[in-house]
């Protein structure tokens, strides 16, 4: 059941963010999905669910935004690697976590995702000066021709991650990771 909930929440968030890309740019909780899956699921599901969800929702989001979903570019690969990094960051929290730590982890995951993807854009885009100021521009304000500053994308990503993680925690019968929840459930039976 948690796996289906994660998938439904992700698709809903991705569709909402893509359908309202001007009002809610980057309102998608992919880093939080990787974080929650790695902490709360076990076995192949822990990694397979977020990867499959990303593979299914990415073309949908691209279509809703008017892009060809089958044009693979370097940005797609960098985004996927940043998501895998988010999942790896969750590994130390599989044994023990708290709701506050998990919500904070979702915000940190959003920051790491933003840093990795925008640093890659800074490196690849010749319009950015290859200096600390150029990197800051990529991370905070974006190019002068961009419709909105980069910090808006970070804000919306952080908001979506926080909301997704909170909804996921509220939907779980236990806020503890799977390794702790299973013994506790066995003792109550």
N, C-alpha and C positions, 0 to 999 in steps of 0.2 A: 504493500500500500504506500509506504513512503516514496518508493521509486516512481509510482504513478503520480503522486502529488508533486514531486519535484519536476517531473516532465510537464505536467499541466501548468504549474506556476511559471516555469521557464517560457513555455510557448506563449502563454498569456502576456507575460512581461515583454517578450521580444516582439510580439505582434503589436502591442500597445505602443511601444517605443518606436517601432518602424512606421506604424500608421500615422503617428503624430510626431514625425521626425523634426519638425520645426519647433513645436511646443515642448517636446520631451526628447531632445537629441541624446542618444546614448543611454536611454533609460532601459537598461537591460542588466540582469543580475548574473551574468555568466561567471564572474569570479566567485560569487557567493554560492552558486550551484556546485562548482568544483570544491569549494571549501566544505560545504555541508555534506556532500556526497562522500568525500574522503573521510570525514570525521564520523559520520553516522552509519554508513553502509559498510559491509564487509564483502570479501571475496571479489570476484571480477566485477560485480555490480558497482563497487565503489568508484572504479575508474571508467567502466564501460558506460554507465548511465550518463554522466556528464558529457563524455565524448560523443555518444550517439545523439544526445539532446542537442549538442552544438551542431553536429552534422545535419540534423533535421531542421533546426530552427534558423541556421544561417542562410540557406537558400530562401526560406520564407521571408525573413527580414529583408534580404536583398531585393526580392520581388516587390514587396510593399514599398520600398524606397525607390523603385524604378531602375534598379541595376540588374545586369545579367548575373544570375546566381552561379553560373557555371564558368565565369571568367575568374580563374584563380590568379591571384596576384600575390606579391610579397607581403602585403598587409594582412591577408588572410592567414598566411603561415606564421607571421610574427604574433598575431592575435592568439592563434592556437598555442604557440609556445608560451606566451604569457599566461594563458589559462592553465597549462600544465604546471607552470611554476607556482601558480596559486594553489593547485592541488598538492604539490610537494610541500608547500609551506604549511599545509594542514596536518601533515603526518605526525608532527610532535604532539598534536592535540587529540589524537585518537584515544589515548588512555584516560585523559581527564580534561574536562573543560567546564565552563560555566556559561550561562546565557550572556552575561556581560562580556566575557572573553570572546565568545563566538560573535557577538554583534560588533565588537571592536575589531575582530579578525576580518569580518566582512568589509569594514571600512579600510583597513590596511590592504586587503586584497584589491580593493578598487584603486587605491593609490599606487600599488605596485603595477597593476595592469596599465594604468594611465602612464606611469613613468616608462615602462618598457615599450609600449606602443608608440608613444610620442617621441621618445628618444630615437626609435627606429625611423620615424618620419623625419626627424631632424637630420639624421645621418644621410638619408636617401634624397631628401628634397634640396635641390641646389638653391632655392630661395632663402633658406636659413643659413645665416653665418655660422661657420663651424667654430664657435666659441661658446663660452659659458653664457653670454648674452643671447646667442642664437638658440641654445638649448632651453634657456628660461622662456624665450619667446614661444618655442614649440610647446612647452609644458603649460604655459599660463595664458598667453594672449593669442597665439596662432599667427598665421600670416595676415598681413593687412587686407588681403582680398577675401579672407574667410568671412562667412556671414555672422559668425559669433565666436567669442573667444574660447580657447581650449578649456579654461576653468569651468565653463558651463557643462562641458562633457564630463569632467571629473565630478562636479556636483551631482549631476543626474545619475552617473554610475554609482556613486557612493549612496545616494538616496535609494536607488533600486536595490542595491546590495543589502542595505540596512532593512528595508521593508521586506524583501524576500526572506532574509534570515529570520526576522521576527515572525513572519507568517509560518515559516517552516517550524520554528520552535513551538509556536502555539498549536500547531497541528500534530505534533509528536506526543505520544503518551508519556514519554520521559524525555527530559532535556539532557540526559546523560548519553555519551557516545555508546554505540552498540556493545562495546566490550564491557561496559559497566551495567548497561540496562538488562542484558540477558541474565546475569546472575541474580540481580535484584528481582526480576520477574519470576525466576524459578523459586526464590525463597518465599514469595507471596502465594504460591500455589499449593 
